[in-house]
Amino acid sequence: MLKISGLTKMFGAYRALNVGNIDIPRAQITGIIGPNGAGKTTLFNTIGGALRPNAGTVLLDGGDVTGLSPHRLAAKGLIRTFQISRDLSALTILENLLVARPGQLGEGVVSALFARRKIRAEEEAAIEQARSLLQRVDLWRLADQSASSLSGGQKKLLEVLRAMMLSPKLILLDEPAAGVAPTMEGVLCDFILELKAEGVTFAIVEHDMEMVKRLCDDIYVLTEGREMMHGTYEQVTTDPRVLNAFLGSMV
C-alpha cells in the first residue's frame, strides 16, 4: 500500500533521514522502532506532510504523494496521529469527531443558505457515524462531555476515532501507548486489531515492545535515520545487531 524509496531529509548539513526502502502492506500493522534520535518521528513527519523530503518518493496505492500537505494526504486516505494527543478541548467529545468529517456542505456560505435539507441529512449521517464509533469503545455515554475530561488513554482513542471519521486507508500512529494506563492500552490494542481486520492499514512508531509484539505483523528497525533491519518481532528481538544497538534494555 505504501512504498518509501530513497527518502532523505536534511536539517542544514545534518542528514536526519536516509531511508532506502520501506514497504507497508495493505491491512497489516507495521512497526517502526529504534532508539531516541533514530529518525522515527522525522520519518512520520516526512511521510505525513509536516516536512518536505530533500529526495526520495512516497507512493500510496501506486500514486506519488511525496511532499503533499497533510490535508491533501488526508483526502487520499493517509492520516497521522501524534504522540501528544491533540484534542479540541473547547469542544465536546462528539464535536471532536464531527469537525473531522471532510467536505461538509455547511462549511460553504451559499450551500448554508440554499441547501439546508441536504446539510441536515449530512449532519445526521455524521452524528450516526460518530455515535457508532464512540459506542465501539464505550465513549458514547460521554459524548456531551468536554474532550478535556478524558484520560490520556481515552484521548488516544479519540484521535483514532477522529481519524476513522475520514475513512482512512492508512493511519500513522505515533507512540499510541505513551502515557496510557495498562487497562486502556488493552482497549486501544483491541480496537486497532479490530480496525485491521476490517481492512485499515497501520504504521506504528512505538517504544512499548509488548504493544509492538501484540500488534505488529512486521517491524522496521531504524538507527541514525537508516533502516537497520526488517523482520518479524521474533527476528528483530533476537538479532545481535539490534540487541547490541539498543534493544537489550527494551525487552
Steps between C-alpha positions, in 0.01 A plus 500: 500500500772750600843481338786724614815518289819700552334741744741763628449796734772751576509761775780723380803274461349231725339202325219404739343246267651276234259213445555255213176302473203450731185319386182511708260226379126548482289396803807434714665673795861598442712606796776761486737471796840637595682697768440869564638701211467212254282705264161342574309825552682664209389208284137546603521877457640454150247236397214694659572835336631700794847500339601498135770246412818603327490189283310175454143394433193398698241299307149435632313237301744562216442876492777746583412691819851623578494836676123546494349706782321319786153604380569374147635174640190466718282535191692206350453289814827548689449631855758567770447511880743646753688386809335779700127480438358807329143515620293814443439560870245778448273252320310198621616148421229469234592836346865389480390227262251707302751769407730235353253400229623655173317698231189588698242709313440724799852636469401698188305827517280431197415143595433609859231733364347285227569136581372474854321168448814339360708650779264358762516153342878524488515605866280207602723258308809644669343468845405140426854420385647663813250324727589163349872558552462630856281204595770259385739630769238579767528879465153579369377544856750786533423656162376832640790548740799720424786316331728643770330272755637184338792300636823469301396163363153622404656794316712255301182314410336830404783570256451164332123554487550844347724342236230241428250778423704559182471137383880454492699246304812540714546645849842603631492455880773682690563328837139404576600345836672814633335611826231232479405282798524122444123446494444769239799375303320166472182672377703699247679187374174308463347786300802532271488126432127524423565778250781299342259207455267743321773594254664808655879511466723632779859610544593541866795671666520353849747444786274260694623168370210306651264708288724450197498125559122489532419716201767492233518258208845625406750752635757742360789594728643848447830635624664827404226564248551172310324166508722250683281198434150379419331191635251347740500575871690178570762575234551856614523426872757225452720672242847572650530830311175628649583373847840662491359828373223555751241228545653312792375765739151500346394133508 
